[in-house]
Amino acid sequence: MSKNPVRLNKNVESKADDVIKTLYKSIMGRIEAWVLSHAMLCLIVATSFLIALFTVVIFVMVGVSATESGIQYNAFDKII
């Protein structure tokens, strides 16, 4: 068993903490209401962002090699 006494008193929060929490809840409530009322717009923006992110990740993994091979093949008639 622990020899430390249990503290049963309530933690007293300052007025500044209450103001910050109230302001945070107010701002989050407004943001949530806007997102819910414009759900289709948010969905389209999120989908576009994820497609762009996926494209960048694939380009980083594969590199330029995916486009260089076609460019060289298409220009063979000028090389020979």
PyMOL commands that place a pseudoatom at each C-alpha (Angstrom):
pseudoatom trace, name=CA, resn=MET, resi=1, chain=A, elem=C, hetatm=0, pos=[0.000, 0.000, 0.000]
pseudoatom trace, name=CA, resn=SER, resi=2, chain=A, elem=C, hetatm=0, pos=[1.003, 3.544, -0.603]
pseudoatom trace, name=CA, resn=LYS, resi=3, chain=A, elem=C, hetatm=0, pos=[1.884, 5.748, 2.339]
pseudoatom trace, name=CA, resn=ASN, resi=4, chain=A, elem=C, hetatm=0, pos=[0.766, 8.904, 0.507]
pseudoatom trace, name=CA, resn=PRO, resi=5, chain=A, elem=C, hetatm=0, pos=[-2.592, 10.261, 1.688]
pseudoatom trace, name=CA, resn=VAL, resi=6, chain=A, elem=C, hetatm=0, pos=[-5.455, 10.448, -0.776]
pseudoatom trace, name=CA, resn=ARG, resi=7, chain=A, elem=C, hetatm=0, pos=[-6.400, 13.988, -1.746]
pseudoatom trace, name=CA, resn=LEU, resi=8, chain=A, elem=C, hetatm=0, pos=[-10.176, 14.341, -1.830]
pseudoatom trace, name=CA, resn=ASN, resi=9, chain=A, elem=C, hetatm=0, pos=[-10.402, 18.089, -2.233]
pseudoatom trace, name=CA, resn=LYS, resi=10, chain=A, elem=C, hetatm=0, pos=[-11.704, 19.552, -5.492]
pseudoatom trace, name=CA, resn=ASN, resi=11, chain=A, elem=C, hetatm=0, pos=[-9.215, 21.212, -7.833]
pseudoatom trace, name=CA, resn=VAL, resi=12, chain=A, elem=C, hetatm=0, pos=[-10.000, 24.897, -8.098]
pseudoatom trace, name=CA, resn=GLU, resi=13, chain=A, elem=C, hetatm=0, pos=[-9.714, 26.257, -11.616]
pseudoatom trace, name=CA, resn=SER, resi=14, chain=A, elem=C, hetatm=0, pos=[-9.024, 29.876, -12.298]
pseudoatom trace, name=CA, resn=LYS, resi=15, chain=A, elem=C, hetatm=0, pos=[-11.412, 32.230, -14.066]
pseudoatom trace, name=CA, resn=ALA, resi=16, chain=A, elem=C, hetatm=0, pos=[-9.038, 32.428, -17.040]
pseudoatom trace, name=CA, resn=ASP, resi=17, chain=A, elem=C, hetatm=0, pos=[-9.355, 28.673, -17.578]
pseudoatom trace, name=CA, resn=ASP, resi=18, chain=A, elem=C, hetatm=0, pos=[-13.148, 28.972, -17.556]
pseudoatom trace, name=CA, resn=VAL, resi=19, chain=A, elem=C, hetatm=0, pos=[-13.045, 31.795, -20.102]
pseudoatom trace, name=CA, resn=ILE, resi=20, chain=A, elem=C, hetatm=0, pos=[-10.704, 29.852, -22.386]
pseudoatom trace, name=CA, resn=LYS, resi=21, chain=A, elem=C, hetatm=0, pos=[-12.845, 26.704, -22.167]
pseudoatom trace, name=CA, resn=THR, resi=22, chain=A, elem=C, hetatm=0, pos=[-16.021, 28.678, -22.896]
pseudoatom trace, name=CA, resn=LEU, resi=23, chain=A, elem=C, hetatm=0, pos=[-14.405, 30.413, -25.863]
pseudoatom trace, name=CA, resn=TYR, resi=24, chain=A, elem=C, hetatm=0, pos=[-13.072, 27.107, -27.202]
pseudoatom trace, name=CA, resn=LYS, resi=25, chain=A, elem=C, hetatm=0, pos=[-16.488, 25.451, -26.932]
pseudoatom trace, name=CA, resn=SER, resi=26, chain=A, elem=C, hetatm=0, pos=[-18.111, 28.415, -28.653]
pseudoatom trace, name=CA, resn=ILE, resi=27, chain=A, elem=C, hetatm=0, pos=[-15.666, 28.378, -31.558]
pseudoatom trace, name=CA, resn=MET, resi=28, chain=A, elem=C, hetatm=0, pos=[-15.851, 24.604, -31.940]
pseudoatom trace, name=CA, resn=GLY, resi=29, chain=A, elem=C, hetatm=0, pos=[-19.641, 24.770, -31.880]
pseudoatom trace, name=CA, resn=ARG, resi=30, chain=A, elem=C, hetatm=0, pos=[-19.665, 27.330, -34.681]
pseudoatom trace, name=CA, resn=ILE, resi=31, chain=A, elem=C, hetatm=0, pos=[-17.204, 25.301, -36.754]
pseudoatom trace, name=CA, resn=GLU, resi=32, chain=A, elem=C, hetatm=0, pos=[-19.232, 22.136, -36.235]
pseudoatom trace, name=CA, resn=ALA, resi=33, chain=A, elem=C, hetatm=0, pos=[-22.454, 23.890, -37.232]
pseudoatom trace, name=CA, resn=TRP, resi=34, chain=A, elem=C, hetatm=0, pos=[-20.830, 25.267, -40.407]
pseudoatom trace, name=CA, resn=VAL, resi=35, chain=A, elem=C, hetatm=0, pos=[-19.395, 21.860, -41.368]
pseudoatom trace, name=CA, resn=LEU, resi=36, chain=A, elem=C, hetatm=0, pos=[-22.750, 20.171, -40.819]
pseudoatom trace, name=CA, resn=SER, resi=37, chain=A, elem=C, hetatm=0, pos=[-24.583, 22.754, -42.899]
pseudoatom trace, name=CA, resn=HIS, resi=38, chain=A, elem=C, hetatm=0, pos=[-22.016, 22.543, -45.733]
pseudoatom trace, name=CA, resn=ALA, resi=39, chain=A, elem=C, hetatm=0, pos=[-21.334, 18.802, -45.600]
pseudoatom trace, name=CA, resn=MET, resi=40, chain=A, elem=C, hetatm=0, pos=[-21.277, 18.242, -49.370]
pseudoatom trace, name=CA, resn=LEU, resi=41, chain=A, elem=C, hetatm=0, pos=[-18.744, 21.027, -49.939]
pseudoatom trace, name=CA, resn=CYS, resi=42, chain=A, elem=C, hetatm=0, pos=[-16.513, 19.665, -47.156]
pseudoatom trace, name=CA, resn=LEU, resi=43, chain=A, elem=C, hetatm=0, pos=[-16.781, 16.164, -48.617]
pseudoatom trace, name=CA, resn=ILE, resi=44, chain=A, elem=C, hetatm=0, pos=[-15.755, 17.357, -52.087]
pseudoatom trace, name=CA, resn=VAL, resi=45, chain=A, elem=C, hetatm=0, pos=[-12.817, 19.347, -50.706]
pseudoatom trace, name=CA, resn=ALA, resi=46, chain=A, elem=C, hetatm=0, pos=[-11.663, 16.427, -48.530]
pseudoatom trace, name=CA, resn=THR, resi=47, chain=A, elem=C, hetatm=0, pos=[-11.924, 13.985, -51.453]
pseudoatom trace, name=CA, resn=SER, resi=48, chain=A, elem=C, hetatm=0, pos=[-9.959, 16.307, -53.745]
pseudoatom trace, name=CA, resn=PHE, resi=49, chain=A, elem=C, hetatm=0, pos=[-7.282, 16.748, -51.100]
pseudoatom trace, name=CA, resn=LEU, resi=50, chain=A, elem=C, hetatm=0, pos=[-6.965, 12.994, -50.558]
pseudoatom trace, name=CA, resn=ILE, resi=51, chain=A, elem=C, hetatm=0, pos=[-6.718, 12.316, -54.311]
pseudoatom trace, name=CA, resn=ALA, resi=52, chain=A, elem=C, hetatm=0, pos=[-3.994, 14.954, -54.642]
pseudoatom trace, name=CA, resn=LEU, resi=53, chain=A, elem=C, hetatm=0, pos=[-2.157, 13.515, -51.626]
pseudoatom trace, name=CA, resn=PHE, resi=54, chain=A, elem=C, hetatm=0, pos=[-2.411, 9.994, -53.073]
pseudoatom trace, name=CA, resn=THR, resi=55, chain=A, elem=C, hetatm=0, pos=[-1.022, 11.231, -56.400]
pseudoatom trace, name=CA, resn=VAL, resi=56, chain=A, elem=C, hetatm=0, pos=[1.929, 12.910, -54.684]
pseudoatom trace, name=CA, resn=VAL, resi=57, chain=A, elem=C, hetatm=0, pos=[2.691, 9.795, -52.609]
pseudoatom trace, name=CA, resn=ILE, resi=58, chain=A, elem=C, hetatm=0, pos=[2.615, 7.556, -55.705]
pseudoatom trace, name=CA, resn=PHE, resi=59, chain=A, elem=C, hetatm=0, pos=[4.811, 10.023, -57.611]
pseudoatom trace, name=CA, resn=VAL, resi=60, chain=A, elem=C, hetatm=0, pos=[7.326, 10.054, -54.739]
pseudoatom trace, name=CA, resn=MET, resi=61, chain=A, elem=C, hetatm=0, pos=[7.372, 6.246, -54.599]
pseudoatom trace, name=CA, resn=VAL, resi=62, chain=A, elem=C, hetatm=0, pos=[7.663, 5.663, -58.341]
pseudoatom trace, name=CA, resn=GLY, resi=63, chain=A, elem=C, hetatm=0, pos=[9.563, 8.804, -59.270]
pseudoatom trace, name=CA, resn=VAL, resi=64, chain=A, elem=C, hetatm=0, pos=[9.945, 10.241, -62.725]
pseudoatom trace, name=CA, resn=SER, resi=65, chain=A, elem=C, hetatm=0, pos=[10.601, 6.820, -64.235]
pseudoatom trace, name=CA, resn=ALA, resi=66, chain=A, elem=C, hetatm=0, pos=[6.912, 6.327, -64.945]
pseudoatom trace, name=CA, resn=THR, resi=67, chain=A, elem=C, hetatm=0, pos=[6.904, 9.187, -67.460]
pseudoatom trace, name=CA, resn=GLU, resi=68, chain=A, elem=C, hetatm=0, pos=[10.473, 8.996, -68.790]
pseudoatom trace, name=CA, resn=SER, resi=69, chain=A, elem=C, hetatm=0, pos=[10.020, 5.594, -70.419]
pseudoatom trace, name=CA, resn=GLY, resi=70, chain=A, elem=C, hetatm=0, pos=[7.102, 6.793, -72.536]
pseudoatom trace, name=CA, resn=ILE, resi=71, chain=A, elem=C, hetatm=0, pos=[8.890, 9.977, -73.512]
pseudoatom trace, name=CA, resn=GLN, resi=72, chain=A, elem=C, hetatm=0, pos=[11.958, 8.079, -74.704]
pseudoatom trace, name=CA, resn=TYR, resi=73, chain=A, elem=C, hetatm=0, pos=[9.868, 5.537, -76.631]
pseudoatom trace, name=CA, resn=ASN, resi=74, chain=A, elem=C, hetatm=0, pos=[7.809, 8.226, -78.347]
pseudoatom trace, name=CA, resn=ALA, resi=75, chain=A, elem=C, hetatm=0, pos=[10.958, 10.091, -79.400]
pseudoatom trace, name=CA, resn=PHE, resi=76, chain=A, elem=C, hetatm=0, pos=[12.754, 7.048, -80.851]
pseudoatom trace, name=CA, resn=ASP, resi=77, chain=A, elem=C, hetatm=0, pos=[11.931, 7.972, -84.443]
pseudoatom trace, name=CA, resn=LYS, resi=78, chain=A, elem=C, hetatm=0, pos=[13.803, 11.279, -83.972]
pseudoatom trace, name=CA, resn=ILE, resi=79, chain=A, elem=C, hetatm=0, pos=[16.805, 9.553, -82.394]
pseudoatom trace, name=CA, resn=ILE, resi=80, chain=A, elem=C, hetatm=0, pos=[17.298, 6.897, -85.109]
for i in range(1, 80): cmd.bond("trace and resi %d" % i, "trace and resi %d" % (i + 1))
show_as sticks, trace
zoom trace
